[in-house]
Amino acid sequence: MSENGQPVVAIAADTTTVTDKVIDLRAIDVYYGRVQALIGVSLEVRQGEIVALIGSNGAGKTTTLRTISGLISPRKGQVLLFGKAIQGVGAAQIARLGVGHAPEGRRLFARMTVRENLDMGAYSRGDRAGIRTDLERVYTLFPRLRERDSQLAGSLSGGEQQMVAIGRALMSAPKVLLLDEPSLGLAPILVDAIFEVIREINAKGTTILLIEQNALLALKTAVRGYVLENGAVALAGPSEELIASPDIQRAYLGM
């Protein structure tokens, strides 16, 4: 059985399926008890893209990411990764298939060191040389973490904790990275630094699905975006079109 109580589905960690869609959600319905959180949500993220998911609090953004990473099972619809259905597959197996997730609130192991938190991101890997290479990559992206290597994660600043959360997700060697509110609670100068790193991660080949409270920053960073309202996709399109939309400007961009 998987972590969520569903039967384990045998899926090889093979991403050679002929499709440019890394993530493909098809009419997903998700419930918390009797309350429906997602209503027929369909979206796709193509190879090499940064895609933004925006909406008000409670719109279903975090639920969407949790569904993709296997922490929640949809009641209806399909979740496809590189063209292969993964709904009902446990979170650990989905991580091994190439999905990294930096959750809202960071969710670090506060009483473990920075290095131990990063090592936890690679728990499902057995390639020691690759792990060492990726650890060096994380320290290159976030030099502050090298300095804080032996410090307890719970004693770090908010910006440093966010660096650890992203770094931990990168340690799983993801093909697609799910980022949930990476700028939450950070000073503007740290937000700029985090988003610089996000662009660099993407430029080196990692596909990204991004939730961000700063909708304008998210859309300027992404090539496409989806707007969630009350658990359903209300609007989707190229970032430039969404930024230019009067409705989006009024509702989310403060214009």
DAFENSUL-V9050 format. One record per residue. N is the residue number from 1. RES is the residue in one small letter. SS is DSSP state (2 for helix, 1 for strand, 0 for the rest). OMEGA is omega in whole degrees, -180 to 180 (* if undefined). Layout:
N RES SS OMEGA
N RES SS OMEGA
This chain:
1 m 0 177
2 s 0 -178
3 e 0 -176
4 n 0 176
5 g 0 179
6 q 0 176
7 p 0 178
8 v 0 178
9 v 0 -178
10 a 0 177
11 i 0 178
12 a 0 178
13 a 0 -176
14 d 0 -179
15 t 0 -178
16 t 0 177
17 t 0 -177
18 v 0 175
19 t 0 176
20 d 0 179
21 k 1 177
22 v 1 177
23 i 1 179
24 d 1 175
25 l 1 -177
26 r 1 173
27 a 1 -177
28 i 1 169
29 d 1 179
30 v 1 -179
31 y 1 163
32 y 1 -173
33 g 0 179
34 r 0 -177
35 v 1 180
36 q 1 -177
37 a 1 177
38 l 1 -175
39 i 1 175
40 g 1 -176
41 v 1 174
42 s 1 174
43 l 1 178
44 e 1 176
45 v 1 -176
46 r 1 -178
47 q 0 174
48 g 0 -178
49 e 0 157
50 i 1 179
51 v 1 -179
52 a 1 175
53 l 1 -176
54 i 1 -179
55 g 1 -179
56 s 0 175
57 n 0 180
58 g 0 -178
59 a 0 179
60 g 0 -176
61 k 2 -180
62 t 2 177
63 t 2 178
64 t 2 179
65 l 2 -180
66 r 2 177
67 t 2 179
68 i 2 -176
69 s 0 173
70 g 0 178
71 l 0 176
72 i 0 177
73 s 0 177
74 p 0 176
75 r 0 178
76 k 1 176
77 g 1 -177
78 q 1 170
79 v 1 -179
80 l 1 175
81 l 1 -174
82 f 0 175
83 g 0 -179
84 k 1 -178
85 a 1 -179
86 i 0 179
87 q 0 -177
88 g 0 178
89 v 0 -178
90 g 0 -177
91 a 2 -179
92 a 2 180
93 q 2 179
94 i 2 176
95 a 2 179
96 r 2 178
97 l 0 173
98 g 0 179
99 v 1 174
100 g 1 -173
101 h 1 171
102 a 1 -168
103 p 0 173
104 e 0 -180
105 g 0 173
106 r 0 176
107 r 0 178
108 l 0 171
109 f 0 -168
110 a 0 -176
111 r 0 174
112 m 0 -179
113 t 1 175
114 v 2 -178
115 r 2 180
116 e 2 176
117 n 2 179
118 l 2 178
119 d 2 178
120 m 2 178
121 g 2 -178
122 a 0 -172
123 y 0 -176
124 s 0 -177
125 r 0 177
126 g 0 -178
127 d 0 -173
128 r 2 180
129 a 2 178
130 g 2 178
131 i 2 178
132 r 2 179
133 t 2 -178
134 d 2 175
135 l 2 178
136 e 2 177
137 r 2 179
138 v 2 -180
139 y 2 176
140 t 2 178
141 l 2 -177
142 f 0 -178
143 p 2 180
144 r 2 -178
145 l 2 176
146 r 2 179
147 e 2 -176
148 r 0 -171
149 d 0 -175
150 s 0 -180
151 q 0 179
152 l 1 -176
153 a 2 -178
154 g 2 -179
155 s 2 -178
156 l 0 172
157 s 0 180
158 g 2 180
159 g 2 179
160 e 2 177
161 q 2 178
162 q 2 176
163 m 2 179
164 v 2 -179
165 a 2 179
166 i 2 179
167 g 2 178
168 r 2 178
169 a 2 179
170 l 2 -179
171 m 0 175
172 s 0 -178
173 a 0 -174
174 p 0 170
175 k 0 175
176 v 1 -176
177 l 1 177
178 l 1 -178
179 l 1 -177
180 d 1 177
181 e 0 -178
182 p 0 -178
183 s 0 -173
184 l 0 176
185 g 0 -177
186 l 0 174
187 a 0 -177
188 p 2 -178
189 i 2 177
190 l 2 176
191 v 2 179
192 d 2 -179
193 a 2 179
194 i 2 -178
195 f 2 172
196 e 2 180
197 v 2 179
198 i 2 178
199 r 2 180
200 e 2 177
201 i 2 179
202 n 2 -179
203 a 2 180
204 k 0 168
205 g 0 -179
206 t 0 176
207 t 1 -174
208 i 1 168
209 l 1 -166
210 l 1 166
211 i 1 -177
212 e 0 -179
213 q 0 176
214 n 0 -173
215 a 2 -179
216 l 2 178
217 l 2 180
218 a 2 -178
219 l 2 177
220 k 2 179
221 t 2 -174
222 a 0 174
223 v 0 179
224 r 1 179
225 g 1 174
226 y 1 177
227 v 1 177
228 l 1 174
229 e 1 178
230 n 0 175
231 g 0 -178
232 a 1 176
233 v 1 -179
234 a 1 -176
235 l 1 178
236 a 1 178
237 g 1 176
238 p 1 -176
239 s 2 -178
240 e 2 -180
241 e 2 179
242 l 2 178
243 i 2 -178
244 a 2 -178
245 s 0 178
246 p 2 180
247 d 2 179
248 i 2 179
249 q 2 -179
250 r 2 -171
251 a 2 -169
252 y 2 -173
253 l 0 176
254 g 0 -179
255 m 0 *
